[in-house]
Amino acid sequence: MPSELFYNIKVKIMLYVMCKWLKLAFNKINASQLVTRKSQNMKINVLLFFVLFSFVFQFQEAQSQDEQGPHTFKIVGSKKNFTPNGIRSVEYDPESNNHLVISNFDKDGNISRKFQYLFTGKKFNLDTDFLIYKDKGEIQSDGSDTSYGKDGAIERTFVYKENKIVSQIYYYPNGQKQTMIPGIYSLNGEYKIWYSNGQLSFSGYYKDNLKDGDFEQFDESGASVKKGVYKEGKLILGEKVIAEINYTEPDMPAKYALGEVDFDQYLTKKALSPDAPRMAFSQKVFYLYIDFDKTGKMTDFKNTTTTYDNEEESIKYLLKDCPAYSPALVEGIPVQSQQRMALLISKSAVMLRQEERVYMEVEEMPEFPGGSLVLRNLLYSNLQYPQDAARSKIQGRVFVNFVIDKEGRVSRASVSRGVHPLLDAEACRVVMSLPNWKPGRILGKPVSVIYTVPVNFMLQ
């Protein structure tokens, strides 16, 4: 029986019993000829007080249980608060007694994100800084983390278990599932890809990041195209079955057939041609994610370094219509790929270099000595508010991306969302001044991880 119904029935029974008892007491008092009117009034007042007290006690208990239910903690304070982007709310997870659900809504009231947390504390307050709960070890991502588009359709869902992503599910705009990936840093479980019509395109099973089991590829009608059986990453029966995705870790990355030096000479010559946009900087490194198709041709790029309009124009010019690379390979088959590369542009030369993989999320995320609160306090204590920005009353929050390498060193700071060039530059400076971190790890091995922190500039 649900707890809410149980306590409502309990209150009604108590009220019924109290009324019966009160009626019986009145009858006895009226029948007695030995009591005085004064004593009658006293007894009536005592009985009324007792009934009222019992009712209030039971009602408060029922109300308290109704608010908290069977959960192991209690939500206190406001269940909604305002954020710069809209409204955030919290509620009990109806399917778990030790989980809560936090939802984000945009300024128009449309849901943008909903995620579940395991909460091991006694009281949760939405107005309390999340870093406090995290540093105490009282809260962790555990359950679904769903993002929604502006039309309310689901875009993707990450499934967490004790702060680790165990499954990623992406959706088409029509609401059909697109991809289900069993993990993020290591694949364990069933991997599926669907066509936009809902028909399965690819299916297979991974164990410790290796193919292990039956794999099959289908056409849009549902007919089987290829079948293969793998054991510990090796094909033991049937045909090679390759997923039609953009690979970030192919067996063999895309490479320029004539070598990096020859390609650098091509880019430099292009940069110095009369048609090239004017290079307004002496030397700068841009960190890019470049997409290659199955033929090795560059199809698109994403720049993760803060740029100005003339710099972005230069990058687009240099990478447009470049000679094709040798395509990336998976099991010897050409595939689409995305590679992280560093583009160095100076007045005299241009170079493009393959970069080691930088992970977005790993099994053991990097940790700052002392925890998140110590990190935040250190950033603020070292912050030097630019005087020109202060005089112009410029303030806001700058989001800085940076890389924590295998040794825990901070590098490659760039602004992912800025406010003003003066504040952006100071935010990058203060991040680059941070001491070494405990590096992130995958299966016990240190790796480079990209991290993001907000740096607040607030005028008193």
C-alpha positions, -999 to 999 in steps of 0.1 A, spaced: 0 0 0 15 34 -9 27 54 21 5 84 12 -27 63 13 -16 45 45 -12 78 64 -44 93 52 -63 62 64 -44 63 97 -55 99 103 -91 91 95 -91 61 119 -76 82 147 -102 109 142 -130 84 143 -117 68 175 -113 101 192 -148 112 183 -163 80 197 -142 83 229 -153 119 233 -190 110 229 -187 83 255 -169 106 279 -197 132 275 -224 106 282 -206 95 314 -202 131 326 -239 139 320 -250 107 337 -231 114 369 -248 135 395 -217 138 417 -196 161 396 -198 198 396 -203 220 366 -168 232 370 -152 198 369 -173 189 338 -159 219 320 -124 210 330 -128 174 318 -143 186 285 -114 210 279 -88 183 286 -105 159 262 -108 186 235 -72 195 239 -61 159 237 -82 153 205 -68 184 189 -33 176 198 -36 140 184 -51 153 152 -24 179 147 3 154 154 -11 128 130 -17 154 104 18 167 105 32 132 105 11 124 74 21 156 57 57 150 64 55 114 50 36 127 20 64 152 12 93 128 18 76 95 11 98 64 17 130 82 7 162 81 28 166 118 27 145 150 27 143 178 2 144 211 21 140 247 10 126 257 -24 121 230 -50 127 255 -78 152 283 -84 161 306 -112 193 303 -133 207 326 -160 191 302 -186 158 295 -170 145 275 -140 159 244 -122 138 221 -101 142 191 -79 119 163 -69 121 128 -54 127 100 -78 95 79 -76 113 47 -86 141 48 -60 142 58 -23 177 72 -24 176 91 -57 165 126 -67 157 141 -101 168 175 -112 153 192 -142 163 223 -162 138 245 -180 146 273 -205 132 308 -202 100 297 -221 93 269 -196 104 241 -220 124 212 -204 160 211 -216 176 185 -194 166 160 -167 191 139 -147 191 115 -118 214 115 -88 221 91 -60 220 111 -28 234 97 4 230 127 27 202 135 50 189 167 35 191 181 0 188 218 -7 186 230 -43 202 263 -33 233 247 -19 264 246 -41 267 212 -57 304 212 -51 297 209 -13 277 177 -18 303 164 -42 333 171 -19 314 153 9 308 124 -14 270 127 -9 259 130 -45 268 112 -77 254 107 -112 235 75 -111 207 68 -136 196 87 -168 208 121 -179 185 132 -208 188 163 -230 159 177 -250 157 199 -280 138 231 -282 108 212 -296 108 189 -265 121 159 -284 148 138 -267 182 143 -283 204 120 -262 204 100 -229 235 90 -210 230 62 -184 253 65 -154 263 40 -127 282 55 -98 294 86 -118 304 64 -148 287 64 -182 276 28 -190 255 36 -220 250 64 -245 217 67 -265 213 92 -293 181 100 -312 170 112 -346 149 144 -347 118 122 -353 123 106 -319 136 73 -332 168 59 -316 199 65 -337 228 49 -317 232 29 -285 268 28 -273 278 6 -243 301 29 -225 323 58 -233 360 51 -225 356 13 -227 329 -6 -245 311 -33 -226 277 -45 -238 255 -44 -268 262 -18 -295 233 -9 -318 227 16 -347 193 23 -363 182 39 -395 159 69 -392 129 47 -401 135 27 -369 151 -3 -387 182 -18 -372 214 -11 -391 241 -26 -370 243 -49 -340 271 -64 -320 285 -71 -285 317 -57 -270 337 -69 -240 365 -48 -226 365 -27 -258 369 -57 -280 344 -73 -303 332 -105 -287 301 -123 -301 278 -121 -331 278 -90 -353 254 -82 -381 247 -54 -406 213 -47 -422 199 -26 -450 170 -2 -446 145 -29 -454 157 -51 -425 175 -76 -447 208 -89 -434 239 -77 -454 268 -91 -434 273 -115 -405 304 -122 -385 314 -139 -352 343 -124 -332 363 -137 -302 384 -112 -282 385 -88 -311 393 -113 -338 370 -125 -366 366 -163 -363 336 -169 -386 318 -151 -414 326 -116 -428 340 -84 -413 312 -63 -399 320 -26 -396 297 1 -381 290 31 -404 301 58 -379 327 85 -376 356 68 -359 377 88 -334 401 58 -327 405 39 -359 431 11 -362 450 34 -386 444 71 -387 442 92 -419 476 102 -431 490 123 -459 507 99 -483 537 121 -490 543 129 -453 537 158 -429 566 180 -443 552 179 -478 518 188 -466 532 217 -445 549 231 -476 516 229 -495 498 249 -467 526 274 -464 525 281 -501 488 285 -500 490 309 -470 515 331 -489 495 333 -521 479 366 -531 444 352 -527 450 343 -490 434 364 -463 458 386 -444 474 369 -414 469 394 -386 489 373 -361 525 364 -357 522 329 -343 493 309 -328 483 273 -324 447 262 -332 435 229 -319 411 213 -344 389 183 -348 391 174 -386 366 151 -403 378 128 -431 355 108 -454 362 72 -466 384 85 -494 406 106 -470 392 140 -481 388 166 -454 350 173 -451 347 195 -420 365 208 -390 358 221 -355 380 247 -339 383 244 -301 406 275 -297 393 310 -292 395 329 -325 386 362 -340 368 365 -373 400 371 -394 417 340 -378 387 318 -385 386 330 -421 423 320 -425 417 285 -411 388 279 -435 408 291 -464 438 269 -456 418 237 -451 394 242 -481 400 218 -511 432 203 -496 447 172 -512 432 140 -499 449 119 -472 450 82 -471 417 72 -454 415 59 -418 412 21 -416 393 -3 -393 400 -40 -398 417 -29 -431 385 -12 -444 384 25 -452 361 44 -428 350 80 -419 371 94 -391 376 124 -369 412 133 -358 425 159 -334 451 180 -350 472 211 -342 474 239 -368 504 263 -363 501 295 -383 529 321 -384 539 348 -408 565 325 -425 551 289 -422 521 267 -416 522 233 -400 495 207 -394 503 179 -369 484 149 -355 477 153 -318 474 125 -292 438 117 -282 423 140 -255 394 124 -237 362 142 -227 354 117 -200 374 88 -185 370 61 -159 389 81 -133 385 118 -140 414 142 -131 413 155 -95 426 188 -82 445 185 -49 421 194 -21 389 191 -42 366 214 -62 361 240 -35 398 245 -31 401 248 -69 374 275 -70 389 295 -41 424 293 -57 410 306 -90 393 335 -73 422 344 -51 446 346 -80 422 365 -103 433 400 -113 403 420 -125 414 439 -157 412 476 -148 398 486 -182 370 460 -178 362 472 -143 360 508 -154 337 498 -182 317 477 -157 322 445 -177 314 414 -158 302 378 -163 312 342 -163 339 328 -187 341 291 -194 376 279 -200 386 245 -216 420 231 -208 439 199 -211 453 179 -181 480 157 -196 493 124 -185 516 140 -159 488 162 -145 500 194 -161 476 221 -173 479 231 -209 460 244 -240 437 267 -221 410 282 -244 377 299 -240 346 279 -248 322 306 -239 336 341 -233 324 375 -222 350 400 -234 386 397 -247 400 413 -215 381 389 -192 387 359 -215 425 365 -215 426 368 -177 405 337 -172 429 317 -194 459 332 -175 446 322 -141 437 287 -153 472 282 -168 487 292 -134 471 262 -116 494 236 -101 495 200 -113 465 177 -109 461 140 -103 458 129 -140 428 110 -154 430 73 -160 416 46 -182 420 10 -170 447 23 -146 467 41 -173 471 80 -172 457 98 -202 451 134 -213 417 148 -205 399 180 -215 384 198 -186 361 229 -182 359 254 -154 339 286 -150 357 317 -139 334 344 -125 341 381 -128 317 400 -105 321 437 -96 314 445 -59 
